[in-house]
Amino acid sequence: MNERLYQLRDVTQSYRQRTVLKVDDLAIHQGEVLALLGPSGAGKSTLLRLLNFLELPSTGEISFRGQVISGVNPASLALRRRVTTVFQRPVLLNRSVWDNVRYGLQLRGERNGQAAVTDALEQVGLTSFARQQARTLSGGEAQRVALARALVLRPDVLLLDEPTANLDPYNVSLIEEIIQRANRERDATVVMVTHNLHQARRLGTRVGLLLDGAVVEVAPTDQFFDSPADPRTARFIHGEMVY
């Protein structure tokens, strides 16, 4: 197994005195694809916000490449820029596809990003759409723009919150291929929230299950699906109500 990229210990996240996430111990390894399953409200998106340092944990600590992040030691800007998130619903600027993809580079003061933008658009199959207005695209095309906007920054970590929800099979297949290529060719660590068990099995190096804000099990993909250690995992996989 590759080196530990993240380590979470005794992490909780609470809003208005209500605990929505509790992670006793979770390691995420460099270069893996970790697929997170669980019903709505299980804490998956909250976990992504912590991994992206958009929020600090209420208690406990998160380390990233050995640097401890906590309420008294927030992540630096340089560290936060190594992690990028793509959400379920892409939020695109009222500009061209090219300008949307280039926007993150502009914010970082990179003036010579033409080659990087061209490469990112090629990766997501949208080279011919470069000058088209982003808001005229289909849902699947818009999501691919959002992926290109993330990939152009060459992040160490790509966090994906249901990136193919409500998309047609063609775009689902394209986006899955983009994710696999980013992981394989760029060694990007991917943490992906999905409700699609088949997708988790196709893409995941490991798969995790969250229920009621707690991590029930994280295991290599075949083990997770074929011989889960926790009976709740087995029931979830077989479509039985466990929440």
Phi, psi and omega per residue, in radians:
M1 nan 2.427 3.138
N2 -1.181 3.011 -3.101
E3 -1.068 2.706 3.098
R4 -1.283 2.203 3.099
L5 -1.600 -0.891 3.046
Y6 -1.983 2.605 2.932
Q7 -2.420 2.102 3.098
L8 -1.908 2.289 3.125
R9 -2.355 2.204 3.062
D10 0.922 0.692 -3.102
V11 -1.515 2.303 2.947
T12 -2.278 2.698 3.016
Q13 -2.337 2.204 -3.076
S14 -2.245 2.537 3.029
Y15 -2.212 2.180 3.127
R16 0.906 0.813 3.082
Q17 1.166 0.252 3.074
R18 -1.941 2.099 -3.136
T19 -1.407 2.134 -3.107
V20 -1.910 -0.194 3.140
L21 -2.604 2.368 3.098
K22 -2.461 1.978 -3.125
V23 -2.131 1.896 -3.131
D24 -1.259 -0.780 -3.065
D25 -2.811 2.065 3.120
L26 -2.546 2.208 3.046
A27 -1.948 2.431 3.039
I28 -2.118 2.259 -2.957
H29 -1.775 2.581 3.113
Q30 -0.991 2.254 3.026
G31 1.469 0.042 3.139
E32 -1.600 2.893 2.932
V33 -1.978 1.939 3.126
L34 -1.800 1.983 3.118
A35 -1.688 2.233 -3.105
L36 -1.892 2.149 3.118
L37 -1.916 2.841 3.073
G38 2.629 2.752 3.137
P39 -1.192 2.912 3.057
S40 -1.031 2.413 -3.139
G41 1.469 0.135 -3.101
A42 -1.400 -0.227 3.138
G43 1.896 0.123 -3.066
K44 -1.132 -0.856 -3.117
S45 -1.187 -0.594 3.060
T46 -1.072 -0.732 3.102
L47 -1.074 -0.724 3.107
L48 -1.068 -0.707 -3.140
R49 -1.117 -0.601 3.067
L50 -1.219 -0.705 -3.134
L51 -1.172 -0.467 3.115
N52 -1.606 0.019 3.128
F53 1.097 0.380 3.016
L54 -1.248 -0.455 3.067
E55 -2.322 2.697 3.011
L56 -1.765 2.568 -3.128
P57 -1.177 2.598 3.075
S58 -1.156 -0.703 3.055
T59 -2.470 2.876 3.108
G60 1.480 -3.012 -3.103
E61 -2.481 2.623 3.045
I62 -2.073 2.273 3.019
S63 -1.956 2.478 3.109
F64 -2.227 2.024 -3.040
R65 0.882 0.693 3.069
G66 1.510 -0.155 3.121
Q67 -1.590 2.154 -3.068
V68 -1.411 2.276 3.103
I69 -2.016 2.226 3.127
S70 -2.682 -3.105 -3.132
G71 -1.052 -0.494 3.141
V72 -1.734 -0.040 -3.127
N73 -2.475 1.284 -3.073
P74 -1.200 2.828 -3.125
A75 -1.227 2.469 3.078
S76 -1.287 2.843 3.105
L77 -1.061 -0.738 -3.134
A78 -1.056 -0.684 3.133
L79 -1.227 -0.763 -3.121
R80 -1.098 -0.493 -3.141
R81 -1.290 -0.133 3.114
R82 -1.521 -0.060 -3.094
V83 -2.208 2.325 -3.115
T84 -2.309 2.502 -3.119
T85 -2.049 2.442 2.967
V86 -2.041 2.153 -3.059
F87 -1.608 2.972 -3.112
Q88 -1.077 -0.733 3.140
R89 -1.904 1.953 -3.110
P90 -1.178 2.363 3.070
V91 -1.865 1.872 -3.062
L92 -1.900 2.542 3.071
L93 -1.262 2.699 3.109
N94 -1.399 1.099 -3.104
R95 -2.475 -3.065 3.122
S96 -1.249 2.867 3.061
V97 -1.005 -0.783 3.137
W98 -0.987 -0.836 -3.103
D99 -1.153 -0.592 3.087
N100 -1.115 -0.783 -3.113
V101 -1.195 -0.605 -3.097
R102 -1.359 -0.267 -2.957
Y103 -1.020 -0.785 -3.133
G104 -1.089 -0.658 3.090
L105 -1.123 -0.690 3.104
Q106 -1.076 -0.759 -3.141
L107 -1.072 -0.491 -3.129
R108 -1.609 0.104 3.064
G109 1.339 0.338 3.130
E110 -1.603 1.907 -3.029
R111 -1.504 -0.428 -3.050
N112 -1.892 1.117 -3.071
G113 -1.826 0.248 -3.045
Q114 -1.053 -0.799 -3.120
A115 -1.125 -0.666 -3.140
A116 -1.160 -0.707 3.115
V117 -1.149 -0.766 3.113
T118 -1.021 -0.770 3.139
D119 -1.131 -0.735 -3.131
A120 -1.130 -0.735 3.114
L121 -1.137 -0.641 3.093
E122 -1.142 -0.684 -3.141
Q123 -1.052 -0.630 -3.078
V124 -1.730 0.106 3.063
G125 1.263 0.576 -3.089
L126 -2.183 0.428 -3.128
T127 -0.985 -0.727 -3.096
S128 -1.294 -0.146 -3.130
F129 -1.727 0.104 -2.957
A130 -0.935 -0.697 -3.065
R131 -1.683 0.017 3.136
Q132 -1.354 2.578 3.070
Q133 -1.145 2.240 -3.023
A134 -1.076 -0.577 -3.059
R135 -1.382 0.015 3.051
T136 -1.682 0.005 -3.056
L137 -1.418 2.796 3.005
S138 -1.245 2.964 3.139
G139 -1.047 -0.745 3.139
G140 -1.178 -0.698 3.099
E141 -1.138 -0.715 3.126
A142 -1.095 -0.687 3.122
Q143 -1.164 -0.597 3.089
R144 -1.203 -0.580 3.023
V145 -1.092 -0.768 3.115
A146 -1.054 -0.687 3.085
L147 -1.142 -0.748 3.114
A148 -1.081 -0.689 3.131
R149 -1.113 -0.560 3.064
A150 -1.337 -0.793 -3.047
L151 -1.187 -0.522 -3.114
V152 -1.089 -0.381 3.132
L153 -1.461 -0.108 -3.140
R154 0.889 1.026 -3.102
P155 -1.258 2.673 2.986
D156 -1.252 -0.590 -3.068
V157 -2.258 2.308 3.084
L158 -2.020 1.998 3.127
L159 -1.773 2.243 -3.037
L160 -2.195 2.118 -3.127
D161 -1.838 1.654 -3.111
E162 0.870 1.062 -2.997
P163 -1.198 -0.271 -3.118
T164 -2.077 0.254 -3.128
A165 -1.057 2.295 3.052
N166 1.161 0.352 3.096
L167 -1.754 2.756 3.126
D168 -1.267 2.769 -3.073
P169 -0.991 -0.603 -3.141
Y170 -1.083 -0.858 -3.130
N171 -1.236 -0.568 3.050
V172 -1.028 -0.810 -3.133
S173 -1.101 -0.751 3.125
L174 -1.084 -0.802 -3.089
I175 -1.170 -0.685 3.076
E176 -1.069 -0.700 3.114
E177 -1.135 -0.689 3.106
I178 -1.080 -0.763 3.134
I179 -1.083 -0.813 -3.130
Q180 -1.100 -0.683 -3.126
R181 -1.198 -0.704 3.103
A182 -1.077 -0.688 3.114
N183 -1.206 -0.767 -3.043
R184 -1.315 -0.800 -2.994
E185 -1.572 -0.473 -3.103
R186 -1.932 -0.034 -3.099
D187 1.008 0.532 3.086
A188 -1.265 2.303 3.018
T189 -1.377 2.296 -3.069
V190 -2.085 2.254 2.969
V191 -2.088 2.061 -2.980
M192 -2.188 2.160 2.997
V193 -1.522 2.298 3.112
T194 -2.635 2.642 2.986
H195 -1.716 -0.035 -3.035
N196 -1.663 1.833 -3.116
L197 -1.073 -0.666 3.140
H198 -1.135 -0.688 3.108
Q199 -1.137 -0.735 3.105
A200 -1.034 -0.707 -3.132
R201 -1.238 -0.639 3.140
R202 -1.172 -0.735 -2.941
L203 -1.765 -0.491 -2.949
G204 -1.313 2.354 2.863
T205 -1.305 -0.756 2.986
R206 -2.303 2.785 3.134
V207 -2.279 2.442 3.116
G208 -2.181 2.658 3.101
L209 -2.114 2.265 3.035
L210 -1.980 2.366 3.056
L211 -2.395 2.305 3.072
D212 0.901 0.678 3.073
G213 1.394 0.085 -3.113
A214 -2.103 2.558 3.061
V215 -1.401 1.980 -3.111
V216 -1.414 -0.793 -3.068
E217 -2.812 2.468 2.958
V218 -2.308 2.212 -3.057
A219 -2.658 2.793 2.982
P220 -0.917 2.571 -2.932
T221 -0.953 -0.896 -3.116
D222 -1.074 -0.717 3.127
Q223 -1.132 -0.726 -3.123
F224 -1.020 -0.775 -3.065
F225 -1.504 -0.595 -3.020
D226 -1.639 -0.548 -3.117
S227 -2.593 1.116 -3.116
P228 -1.092 2.575 -3.110
A229 -1.413 -0.484 -3.073
D230 -1.843 2.283 -3.129
P231 -1.069 -0.447 3.091
R232 -1.173 -0.606 3.074
T233 -1.108 -0.795 3.135
A234 -1.049 -0.737 -3.135
R235 -1.175 -0.688 3.123
F236 -1.093 -0.791 -3.133
I237 -1.052 -0.632 -3.095
H238 -1.580 0.189 3.022
G239 1.374 0.288 3.106
E240 -1.517 2.579 -3.120
M241 -1.242 2.089 3.136
V242 -2.188 0.270 -3.101
Y243 -2.576 nan nan
